[in-house]
Amino acid sequence: MNGHIMGPADYIQFLIALGIVIALLLGLSWVARRSGLAGRLGALTPTAKREKRLKVLEALPLDSKKRLVLLQWDNREHLILLNPGSAPDLLIDSSSQPDTRPPESSNGGEPA
């Protein structure tokens, strides 16, 4: 060791250099994401670029904690009762094909 004691100027120089390195890393990361380079290199690919397999079609709050959620996963729909707390979540219904029927009219479903 040369016996040099770091003074305040040395600490300030270190912090400035560290800040520059962090800014460069963040800038390169931003450029890689904007140019699509991150996806080609196998890094985290933004989900907007690929087809999403899971969609939340509807969510209906039942009370302050419980809610029904209709999910679509590939070509299947799942109706799930989410109940945070002591009771587990519950799969209520699962269908192999999404329902493409139009919603019933307000006249009680009677034909006109």
C-alpha positions as CSV (number, residue, x, y, z in Angstrom):
1,M,0.0,0.0,0.0
2,N,1.2,3.5,-0.7
3,G,-0.4,5.0,2.4
4,H,-2.6,7.4,0.4
5,I,-5.7,8.4,2.3
6,M,-8.7,9.3,0.2
7,G,-9.8,12.9,0.6
8,P,-13.2,14.5,-0.1
9,A,-12.1,15.2,-3.7
10,D,-11.4,11.5,-4.3
11,Y,-14.9,10.5,-3.1
12,I,-16.5,13.2,-5.3
13,Q,-14.5,12.0,-8.3
14,F,-15.6,8.4,-7.5
15,L,-19.3,9.3,-7.2
16,I,-19.2,11.3,-10.5
17,A,-17.5,8.3,-12.3
18,L,-20.1,5.9,-10.9
19,G,-22.9,8.2,-12.0
20,I,-21.5,8.4,-15.5
21,V,-21.2,4.6,-15.7
22,I,-24.8,4.1,-14.5
23,A,-26.1,6.7,-17.0
24,L,-24.2,5.0,-19.8
25,L,-25.7,1.6,-18.9
26,L,-29.2,3.0,-18.7
27,G,-28.7,4.8,-22.0
28,L,-27.4,1.7,-23.8
29,S,-30.3,-0.4,-22.3
30,W,-32.8,2.2,-23.6
31,V,-31.2,2.2,-27.1
32,A,-31.2,-1.6,-27.2
33,R,-34.9,-1.8,-26.3
34,R,-35.9,0.9,-28.8
35,S,-34.0,-0.7,-31.6
36,G,-35.2,-4.2,-30.9
37,L,-31.7,-5.4,-30.2
38,A,-32.6,-6.7,-26.8
39,G,-35.1,-9.2,-28.3
40,R,-32.7,-10.5,-30.9
41,L,-30.0,-11.1,-28.3
42,G,-32.4,-13.3,-26.2
43,A,-32.9,-10.7,-23.4
44,L,-36.4,-9.9,-22.1
45,T,-38.7,-9.5,-25.1
46,P,-41.5,-6.9,-24.6
47,T,-44.8,-8.7,-24.5
48,A,-46.3,-6.3,-27.0
49,K,-44.1,-7.8,-29.7
50,R,-45.3,-11.4,-29.4
51,E,-48.8,-12.9,-29.4
52,K,-50.4,-12.9,-25.9
53,R,-51.9,-16.2,-24.9
54,L,-53.6,-15.0,-21.7
55,K,-56.3,-12.2,-21.7
56,V,-58.6,-10.9,-19.1
57,L,-61.9,-10.6,-20.9
58,E,-64.0,-9.3,-18.0
59,A,-63.8,-8.7,-14.3
60,L,-66.8,-8.2,-12.1
61,P,-66.5,-7.2,-8.4
62,L,-68.9,-9.0,-6.2
63,D,-68.1,-7.3,-2.9
64,S,-65.1,-5.5,-1.4
65,K,-62.9,-8.7,-1.7
66,K,-64.4,-11.2,-4.1
67,R,-64.6,-10.9,-7.8
68,L,-65.4,-13.0,-10.9
69,V,-62.8,-12.9,-13.7
70,L,-63.3,-14.3,-17.2
71,L,-60.0,-15.3,-18.7
72,Q,-59.1,-16.5,-22.2
73,W,-56.1,-18.8,-22.4
74,D,-55.4,-19.9,-26.0
75,N,-58.8,-21.1,-27.2
76,R,-60.3,-21.7,-23.8
77,E,-62.3,-19.5,-21.5
78,H,-62.1,-19.9,-17.7
79,L,-64.5,-18.2,-15.2
80,I,-62.7,-17.9,-11.9
81,L,-63.9,-16.6,-8.5
82,L,-61.0,-14.7,-6.9
83,N,-61.3,-14.6,-3.1
84,P,-58.2,-13.1,-1.4
85,G,-58.1,-14.4,2.2
86,S,-58.8,-17.7,3.8
87,A,-60.8,-19.4,1.0
88,P,-58.9,-20.5,-2.1
89,D,-59.7,-19.2,-5.6
90,L,-62.3,-21.3,-7.4
91,L,-62.6,-22.3,-11.0
92,I,-66.3,-22.1,-11.7
93,D,-66.4,-22.9,-15.4
94,S,-64.1,-23.8,-18.3
95,S,-65.0,-24.0,-21.9
96,S,-63.0,-25.2,-24.9
97,Q,-64.2,-22.5,-27.3
98,P,-64.9,-18.9,-26.5
99,D,-68.6,-17.9,-26.7
100,T,-69.0,-15.8,-29.8
101,R,-72.8,-15.3,-29.3
102,P,-73.8,-11.6,-29.0
103,P,-75.0,-10.6,-25.6
104,E,-78.7,-11.0,-24.9
105,S,-80.9,-8.0,-25.4
106,S,-82.6,-6.2,-22.5
107,N,-86.0,-7.7,-23.3
108,G,-85.2,-10.8,-21.2
109,G,-83.8,-12.9,-24.1
110,E,-87.2,-13.2,-25.7
111,P,-87.2,-13.1,-29.5
112,A,-88.8,-10.0,-31.0
